C-alpha cells in the first residue's frame, strides 16, 4: 500500500455484519473529504457518523449524542482504516511512531493513540489494537480489493472479550444515487410517546443512596428498577423476560465494573414510567436476585440510557418523587444554572478538580452509592495510594467483585461544592470498566445526592443546585 495516494471518489459500500450475535445489514459511506456514515440496520441498529467536525453515535435507543474524548478518536480511526482511507493524502490520521510494520497512530486533532500492525508483504492495515475491558480490543482487516485507487478491506473482524463481530463488504460503488446526511440526526419518535396530560411526578425510593423507580411492564407492576445513569442500556431479569415472552435478538460480551459479562439481549415489552412509554428498546439480560437479596426489595431491572435520554429529569433529594418532563422542558430554578457536559459512551461526563490541583474526567453514575471511585490507571497516574492510609474493601457490580482500596482524599470539587476529606474509592482491578484509561473515575450518589439535579441528555446539560438538607 502506497501512502499519500489521493482518493479518487467517494466510497459507498453495502454488506452484512454480525453485531451482538445478530446478522444485520451494513452500509458505509465515506467522502473524499473524509466525512463518513456507517449504518447497521436490523434488530439492534447502530449508526456512527462524522460530518467533518462533529462525530456522533446513534444506538437502538433512537437518541443520538456527540461522540467525545476517546470515543471521538477511536471511532474515527476504526472508520478510516475500515474504509481504506487512513493513509490517503490529507488523511485525518497521523503516525506517532513507526518501527518496522508496527505503528502507533492517532487522529491529528485527537490524543488517543492505538497500535496498528501492517501486513509485511502488502503494507496494508492488518490489525488495530486498543485497550479493552477484558484485555485488548482488536480489529482485523483482510481480503483487500482495489477501489478508487486505494486498497479497501472486504472483511473486518472486531474482537472484544469473548465476542467477535464480523463485517463483510459485498458491493462497492463511487455513487450512492441519493442524498446522504452526515450530520447528527434528531431523536427518533419510533416506539416512544410522552403523555403531556399525565402527572410528571413519579415515586422514587432511595436506599443506601441508590435510586429506584417502579415502571409498568406491559401494563403490570413487576417490581423496582434501578434508575442508573451508569447503565448504557436497559437491563431486565431473565425470569421477567421469559414471563413476558420477550424475543432474544442477540448476545454480546459487555463491560462490567471489574470484568466483562457474557449476556443476551431481548425485545418485546412495553415499558411505561410516569408519562413516558417506550416500546422498541432492547434489554440486556442480567440476573437481579443478588440485588433483591441485598436491598431487601424486589429488584427486576435497570432503567438506563434508553429511558433517561428521552426525557429531562428533576431529581430533588428532599422529595419522595422526581419529575419527568419532555427533553428541554424541565424548568430551571431561579438559583440554578445549566452546565454543559459531554458523553463518554452513553454516560454524561464532567471535568472535576481534586487533591493536588489535578483535573480529570469523571462519569456521573446514579447507579453508584460511592462518593467517587478513581479508576486503576488514574490511581497510578496521580500516585493516589502513595503515603495514604487506606483500607481494603470489595467493589462489585455487573461482572462480579474485586478488591479495591478506600481512604480519605484531601478535597474534591463537584458542582459548586468543595468536599473536604471525603472517603473515596481507589480501584486496583486490571479488567472491567474500572480499569479504563479513558476516564479518571465515576462520581456516585454520595456526592450527587447532595444536590437537586436536573438532567437533560438531549441538550447535553445539567443543573446542580445544592440541597438545603
C-alpha positions as CSV (number, residue, x, y, z in Angstrom):
1,X,0.0,0.0,0.0
2,X,1.4,3.4,-1.0
3,X,0.9,6.2,1.5
4,X,-0.3,9.6,0.3
5,X,-2.4,8.3,-2.6
6,X,-5.3,10.6,-3.4
7,X,-8.8,9.2,-3.0
8,X,-10.4,9.5,-6.5
9,X,-14.1,9.2,-5.5
10,X,-16.5,8.8,-2.6
11,X,-16.9,5.2,-1.3
12,X,-20.3,3.6,-0.9
13,X,-20.4,0.0,0.3
14,X,-23.0,-2.5,1.5
15,X,-22.7,-5.8,3.1
16,X,-23.5,-7.8,6.2
17,X,-22.3,-7.5,9.8
18,X,-22.6,-9.8,12.7
19,X,-23.3,-7.4,15.6
20,X,-24.3,-8.6,19.1
21,X,-24.6,-12.1,17.6
22,X,-27.2,-11.0,15.1
23,X,-26.7,-10.8,11.3
24,X,-27.6,-7.3,10.1
25,X,-27.2,-5.1,7.0
26,X,-24.1,-3.0,6.9
27,X,-23.9,0.3,4.9
28,X,-20.8,2.5,4.6
29,X,-20.5,6.0,3.1
30,X,-17.1,7.8,3.0
31,X,-16.5,11.1,1.1
32,X,-13.2,12.4,-0.4
33,X,-13.2,15.0,2.4
34,X,-13.3,12.2,5.0
35,X,-16.9,12.6,6.1
36,X,-18.5,9.3,6.9
37,X,-21.6,7.4,7.9
38,X,-21.7,3.7,9.0
39,X,-25.1,2.2,9.4
40,X,-26.0,-1.2,10.9
41,X,-29.6,-1.9,10.1
42,X,-31.5,-4.7,11.8
43,X,-32.7,-6.0,15.2
44,X,-30.1,-3.9,17.0
45,X,-29.3,-0.9,14.8
46,X,-26.4,1.5,15.3
47,X,-25.0,4.4,13.3
48,X,-21.7,6.2,13.7
49,X,-21.1,9.4,11.7
50,X,-18.7,12.3,11.2
51,X,-19.7,15.5,9.3
52,X,-16.2,16.9,9.0
53,X,-16.3,18.4,12.5
54,X,-18.6,16.5,14.8
55,X,-18.5,12.8,15.4
56,X,-21.7,11.2,16.7
57,X,-23.3,7.9,17.7
58,X,-26.9,6.7,17.4
59,X,-27.9,3.4,19.0
60,X,-31.0,1.4,19.3
61,X,-32.5,3.9,21.8
62,X,-33.1,6.3,19.0
63,X,-31.4,9.2,20.7
64,X,-28.1,10.3,19.3
65,X,-25.3,12.1,21.0
66,X,-22.0,13.7,20.1
67,X,-19.0,11.3,20.5
68,X,-16.4,12.9,22.6
69,X,-13.0,12.2,24.2
70,X,-11.6,8.8,23.3
71,X,-14.9,7.8,21.7
72,X,-14.4,10.5,19.1
73,X,-10.9,9.5,18.3
74,X,-11.3,5.7,18.3
75,X,-14.4,5.6,16.2
76,X,-12.8,7.8,13.5
77,X,-9.6,5.7,13.5
78,X,-11.5,2.5,13.0
79,X,-13.7,4.1,10.3
80,X,-10.8,5.4,8.3
81,X,-8.9,2.1,8.4
82,X,-12.1,0.1,7.6
83,X,-12.7,2.3,4.6
84,X,-9.0,2.0,3.5
85,X,-8.5,5.8,3.5
86,X,-6.3,6.2,6.6
87,X,-3.1,6.6,4.6
88,X,-4.6,8.7,1.8
89,X,-3.4,12.2,1.0
90,X,-4.7,14.7,3.6
91,X,-6.0,11.9,5.8
92,X,-7.0,12.9,9.4
93,X,-4.8,10.1,10.7
94,X,-1.1,10.7,11.7
95,X,1.7,8.3,12.5
96,X,3.1,9.0,16.0
97,X,5.8,6.4,15.8
98,X,6.9,3.6,13.5
99,X,9.1,0.5,14.0
100,X,9.0,-1.9,11.1
101,X,5.4,-2.9,10.5
102,X,4.3,-1.7,13.9
103,X,2.8,1.8,14.1
104,X,1.3,4.0,16.7
105,X,-1.3,6.2,15.2
106,X,-3.9,8.8,16.3
107,X,-6.2,11.4,14.9
108,X,-4.4,14.7,14.0
109,X,-6.8,16.6,16.2
110,X,-7.0,13.9,18.9
111,X,-5.0,12.5,21.8
112,X,-6.0,8.8,21.9
113,X,-3.3,6.5,20.4
114,X,-3.7,3.0,19.2
115,X,-1.4,0.3,17.8
116,X,-1.6,-0.6,14.1
117,X,0.2,-3.6,12.6
118,X,0.8,-3.7,8.9
119,X,0.9,-6.7,6.6
120,X,4.7,-7.2,5.9
121,X,4.0,-8.1,2.2
122,X,1.3,-5.6,1.2
123,X,1.8,-3.0,3.9
124,X,-2.0,-2.7,4.3
125,X,-3.5,-2.4,7.7
126,X,-3.7,-5.9,9.2
127,X,-4.5,-5.4,12.9
128,X,-5.6,-2.5,15.1
129,X,-5.2,-2.8,18.9
130,X,-6.7,-0.7,21.7
131,X,-7.4,-1.1,25.4
132,X,-10.5,-3.2,26.2
133,X,-12.2,-4.0,29.4
134,X,-11.3,-7.7,29.2
135,X,-7.9,-7.3,27.5
136,X,-7.0,-5.8,24.2
137,X,-9.8,-4.8,21.8
138,X,-8.7,-5.9,18.3
139,X,-9.9,-5.2,14.8
140,X,-8.5,-7.4,12.0
141,X,-8.7,-6.3,8.3
142,X,-8.4,-8.8,5.4
143,X,-9.4,-9.7,1.8
144,X,-8.4,-6.4,0.3
145,X,-9.7,-5.2,-3.1
146,X,-8.6,-2.2,-5.3
147,X,-11.2,0.5,-5.4
148,X,-10.9,4.1,-6.5
149,X,-7.1,4.0,-6.4
150,X,-6.9,2.5,-2.9
151,X,-7.0,-0.9,-1.2
152,X,-10.1,-1.5,0.9
153,X,-10.6,-4.5,3.2
154,X,-13.7,-6.5,2.5
155,X,-13.6,-8.4,5.8
156,X,-13.3,-6.7,9.2
157,X,-13.4,-8.8,12.4
158,X,-13.8,-7.0,15.7
159,X,-12.7,-8.9,18.8
160,X,-13.9,-7.7,22.2
161,X,-13.7,-10.2,25.1
162,X,-15.3,-13.4,24.0
163,X,-17.2,-11.8,21.2
164,X,-16.2,-11.5,17.5
165,X,-18.3,-9.3,15.2
166,X,-17.5,-9.6,11.5
167,X,-18.4,-7.2,8.8
168,X,-18.2,-8.3,5.1
169,X,-18.5,-5.9,2.2
170,X,-20.5,-7.3,-0.7
171,X,-20.8,-4.4,-3.1
172,X,-18.9,-1.1,-3.6
173,X,-19.7,1.9,-5.8
174,X,-18.5,5.5,-6.2
175,X,-22.1,6.7,-6.3
176,X,-25.0,6.2,-3.9
177,X,-27.7,7.6,-6.0
178,X,-29.3,9.6,-3.2
179,X,-28.7,12.2,-0.6
180,X,-26.7,11.2,2.5
181,X,-26.9,13.2,5.7
182,X,-23.6,13.1,7.6
183,X,-24.8,15.4,10.4
184,X,-26.2,14.1,13.6
185,X,-29.9,13.5,13.2
186,X,-32.7,14.3,15.7
187,X,-34.0,11.7,18.1
188,X,-36.5,9.4,16.5
189,X,-40.1,9.1,17.8
190,X,-40.4,5.5,16.8
191,X,-41.9,3.5,19.7
192,X,-41.8,6.5,22.1
193,X,-44.7,8.6,23.4
194,X,-44.9,11.2,26.1
195,X,-48.4,11.9,27.7
196,X,-48.4,15.6,28.4
197,X,-51.7,15.2,30.4
198,X,-50.1,12.7,32.8
199,X,-48.7,13.7,36.2
200,X,-44.9,14.3,35.7
201,X,-44.1,13.4,39.3
202,X,-43.4,9.7,39.9
203,X,-42.5,7.8,43.1
204,X,-38.8,7.3,43.8
205,X,-37.4,5.1,46.5
206,X,-33.9,5.8,48.0
207,X,-32.0,3.1,49.6
208,X,-28.3,3.3,50.6
209,X,-28.1,6.3,48.2
210,X,-29.4,4.4,45.2
211,X,-32.5,5.5,43.3
212,X,-35.3,3.1,42.4
213,X,-38.4,3.6,40.3
214,X,-41.4,1.4,39.7
215,X,-42.5,1.3,36.0
216,X,-45.2,-0.9,34.4
217,X,-44.1,-3.7,32.1
218,X,-46.9,-4.5,29.6
219,X,-49.3,-2.7,32.0
220,X,-48.2,-4.7,35.0
221,X,-46.3,-3.6,38.1
222,X,-43.5,-6.2,38.3
223,X,-41.1,-4.6,40.9
224,X,-38.4,-2.0,41.3
225,X,-35.8,-0.8,38.8
226,X,-32.6,1.0,39.4
227,X,-32.5,4.5,37.9
228,X,-29.0,4.4,36.6
229,X,-27.1,7.0,34.5
230,X,-24.2,4.5,34.5
231,X,-26.3,1.9,32.6
232,X,-25.6,2.4,28.9
233,X,-28.5,0.1,28.1
234,X,-31.8,-1.1,29.7
235,X,-31.5,-4.2,31.8
236,X,-34.0,-6.9,32.7
237,X,-34.0,-10.0,34.9
238,X,-34.2,-13.2,32.7
239,X,-37.2,-14.6,34.5
240,X,-39.1,-11.4,33.9
241,X,-38.1,-11.5,30.2
242,X,-39.4,-15.1,30.0
243,X,-42.7,-14.2,31.8
244,X,-43.4,-11.5,29.2
245,X,-42.3,-13.8,26.3
246,X,-39.6,-11.5,25.1
247,X,-37.7,-12.4,22.0
248,X,-33.9,-12.9,22.1
249,X,-32.3,-10.7,19.4
250,X,-28.6,-11.0,20.1
251,X,-25.8,-11.6,22.6
252,X,-22.6,-9.9,23.5
253,X,-19.7,-9.6,25.9
254,X,-20.3,-6.3,27.8
255,X,-18.2,-4.4,30.2
256,X,-19.0,-4.7,33.9
257,X,-17.3,-2.7,36.6
258,X,-14.5,-5.3,37.2
259,X,-14.9,-7.8,34.3
260,X,-16.8,-8.5,31.1
261,X,-20.2,-10.2,31.2
262,X,-21.5,-12.6,28.5
263,X,-25.1,-11.9,28.1
264,X,-28.2,-11.9,25.8
265,X,-30.4,-9.1,24.6
266,X,-34.2,-9.2,24.4
267,X,-37.0,-7.2,22.8
268,X,-40.8,-7.2,23.0
269,X,-42.2,-5.3,26.0
270,X,-44.0,-2.0,26.6
271,X,-42.1,-0.1,29.3
272,X,-44.1,2.8,31.0
273,X,-42.8,5.1,33.6
274,X,-44.9,8.1,34.5
275,X,-45.9,9.9,31.3
276,X,-43.4,8.0,29.1
277,X,-44.0,4.8,27.2
278,X,-41.2,3.0,25.2
279,X,-41.9,0.0,23.0
280,X,-38.9,-0.8,20.8
281,X,-36.0,-0.9,23.2
282,X,-33.7,-3.8,23.6
283,X,-32.9,-5.1,27.1
284,X,-29.7,-6.7,28.4
285,X,-30.3,-9.8,30.4
286,X,-28.8,-9.8,34.0
287,X,-29.7,-11.9,37.0
288,X,-31.1,-9.4,39.6
289,X,-31.6,-11.8,42.5
290,X,-28.4,-10.5,44.2
291,X,-29.8,-7.0,44.3
292,X,-33.2,-8.3,45.5
293,X,-31.5,-10.1,48.4
294,X,-29.1,-7.2,49.1
295,X,-31.7,-4.5,49.2
296,X,-34.5,-6.5,50.7
297,X,-36.9,-5.5,47.9
298,X,-38.0,-7.0,44.6
299,X,-35.5,-5.6,42.0
300,X,-36.2,-6.7,38.5
301,X,-34.3,-4.3,36.2
302,X,-32.2,-1.3,35.5
303,X,-33.6,1.8,33.8
304,X,-30.7,3.2,31.8
305,X,-29.9,5.3,28.7
306,X,-32.9,4.4,26.6
307,X,-35.2,6.0,29.1
308,X,-33.1,8.7,30.6
309,X,-32.0,10.0,27.2
310,X,-35.7,10.5,26.2
311,X,-36.6,13.0,28.9
312,X,-35.4,15.7,31.2
313,X,-35.4,14.6,34.9
314,X,-35.6,16.7,38.0
315,X,-34.2,14.7,40.9
316,X,-34.6,16.5,44.3
317,X,-33.1,14.6,47.3
318,X,-35.5,16.3,49.6
319,X,-38.6,14.9,47.9
320,X,-40.2,11.4,47.6
321,X,-40.9,12.0,43.9
322,X,-38.9,13.0,40.9
323,X,-40.1,15.0,37.9
324,X,-40.1,13.6,34.3
325,X,-40.5,16.2,31.5
326,X,-40.0,16.2,27.7
327,X,-36.4,16.9,26.7
328,X,-35.6,20.6,27.1
329,X,-38.7,21.3,29.1
330,X,-37.6,20.9,32.7
331,X,-37.9,24.3,34.5
332,X,-34.6,25.7,35.8
333,X,-34.9,27.1,39.3
334,X,-34.0,30.8,39.8
335,X,-31.0,29.8,41.8
336,X,-29.8,27.3,39.2
337,X,-27.6,27.4,36.1
338,X,-27.0,25.0,33.3
339,X,-23.7,23.2,33.0
340,X,-22.8,21.6,29.7
341,X,-21.5,18.0,29.7
342,X,-20.2,15.6,27.1
343,X,-20.8,11.9,26.8
344,X,-18.3,9.1,27.2
345,X,-20.0,6.0,25.9
346,X,-23.7,6.7,26.9
347,X,-22.7,8.3,30.2
348,X,-22.6,12.0,31.0
349,X,-19.2,13.1,32.0
350,X,-17.6,16.2,33.6
351,X,-14.1,17.6,34.3
352,X,-13.6,17.9,38.0
353,X,-10.7,19.2,40.1
354,X,-9.3,17.3,43.1
355,X,-6.4,17.0,45.5
356,X,-3.0,18.0,44.2
357,X,-4.7,20.6,41.9
358,X,-5.4,17.8,39.3
359,X,-8.2,17.9,36.9
360,X,-9.7,14.7,35.5
361,X,-12.7,13.4,33.6
362,X,-15.4,11.7,35.7
363,X,-18.7,10.0,34.6
364,X,-21.9,10.6,36.6
365,X,-23.3,7.3,37.8
366,X,-26.5,7.4,39.8
367,X,-26.1,3.6,40.0
368,X,-23.2,4.0,42.3
369,X,-23.6,4.6,46.1
370,X,-20.0,5.9,46.4
371,X,-18.6,9.4,46.6
372,X,-16.1,9.0,43.8
373,X,-14.2,5.9,42.5
374,X,-10.9,6.6,40.9
375,X,-10.1,4.1,38.2
376,X,-7.0,2.0,38.3
377,X,-5.0,4.0,35.6
378,X,-5.8,7.2,37.4
379,X,-4.7,5.8,40.7
380,X,-1.3,5.0,39.2
381,X,-1.1,8.2,37.1
382,X,-1.7,10.5,40.1
383,X,0.0,8.2,42.7
384,X,-3.1,8.3,44.8
385,X,-2.1,5.4,47.0
386,X,1.4,6.9,47.9
387,X,1.7,7.7,51.6
388,X,-2.1,7.4,52.1
389,X,-3.7,5.4,54.8
390,X,-6.3,3.1,53.2
391,X,-8.3,0.0,53.9
392,X,-9.1,-2.9,51.6
393,X,-12.7,-3.4,50.5
394,X,-14.6,-5.4,47.9
395,X,-16.1,-3.4,45.0
396,X,-18.8,-5.1,43.0
397,X,-21.4,-4.8,40.4
398,X,-22.1,-6.3,36.9
399,X,-19.2,-8.7,36.3
400,X,-18.5,-9.6,39.9
401,X,-16.4,-8.1,42.6
402,X,-12.7,-7.2,43.1
403,X,-10.6,-5.9,45.9
404,X,-10.1,-2.2,46.0
405,X,-8.8,0.4,48.4
406,X,-10.7,3.1,50.3
407,X,-9.4,6.2,52.1
408,X,-9.6,9.9,52.6
409,X,-8.9,12.4,49.8
410,X,-7.9,16.0,50.8
411,X,-10.6,17.5,48.6
412,X,-12.8,17.1,45.5
413,X,-14.8,19.7,43.8
414,X,-18.2,18.7,42.2
415,X,-20.6,21.3,41.1
416,X,-20.4,24.3,43.4
417,X,-19.3,22.3,46.4
418,X,-15.8,21.5,47.6
419,X,-15.9,18.3,49.5
420,X,-13.3,18.3,52.3
421,X,-11.7,15.0,53.4
422,X,-14.2,12.7,51.6
423,X,-13.7,9.0,51.8
424,X,-13.3,7.7,48.3
425,X,-12.5,4.5,46.4
426,X,-9.2,3.7,44.7
427,X,-9.6,0.9,42.2
428,X,-6.8,-1.6,41.5
429,X,-8.5,-4.0,39.1
430,X,-6.9,-4.7,35.7
431,X,-10.1,-5.6,33.9
432,X,-13.6,-4.1,33.5
433,X,-14.8,-0.6,33.3
434,X,-13.0,0.4,36.5
435,X,-9.7,-0.3,34.6
436,X,-10.5,2.2,31.8
437,X,-7.6,4.5,30.8
438,X,-10.0,6.9,29.1
439,X,-11.9,8.2,32.2
440,X,-10.4,9.0,35.6
441,X,-13.4,7.7,37.6
442,X,-17.1,7.6,38.5
443,X,-19.0,10.1,40.7
444,X,-21.7,8.4,42.7
445,X,-24.7,9.3,44.8
446,X,-22.8,10.2,48.0
447,X,-21.7,13.3,46.0
448,X,-24.6,13.8,43.6
449,X,-27.2,13.2,46.4
450,X,-26.1,16.5,48.0
451,X,-27.7,18.3,45.0
452,X,-31.0,18.8,43.3
453,X,-30.0,17.6,39.9
454,X,-31.8,18.3,36.6
455,X,-30.5,16.1,33.8
456,X,-31.3,16.9,30.1
457,X,-29.4,14.4,27.9
458,X,-30.7,15.7,24.5
459,X,-29.3,19.1,25.2
460,X,-26.1,17.8,26.9
461,X,-26.7,19.8,30.1
462,X,-27.4,19.5,33.7
463,X,-28.1,21.8,36.7
464,X,-26.7,21.1,40.2
465,X,-28.4,23.1,43.0
466,X,-27.0,22.4,46.4
467,X,-29.8,20.9,48.5
468,X,-30.8,22.6,51.8
469,X,-30.6,19.3,53.8
